[in-house]
Amino acid sequence: MTDHESTITERVRRIVANHQGVTEDEIIDDRPLFQNLDSMDIEELIMAFEDEFRLKIPDGDAAAFQTVGDAIRYLEEKEKQSAEG
């Protein structure tokens, strides 16, 4: 894992911990992303990712997120695409 990917992971974990009301230490890759969140909280979480990473996450893409790791991999891929193009 590169330093850049680690930074993405740390940023995602910080955002998820904040929205789920837990510590960052509790956020692991296979943790359900939307655990303990209602639909408004989920929307706010996705918007927090969009703000943090300065991108738009289409509803269809966000609906595919099941775990924290899914979000991390998605955002890493988007950052990689952005850097390439």
Secondary structure, 3 states (H helix, E strand, C coil): CCHHHHHHHHHHHHHHHHHHCCCHHHCCCCCECCCCCCHHHHHHHHHHHHHHHCCCCCHHHHHCCCEHHHHHHHHHHHHHHHHHC
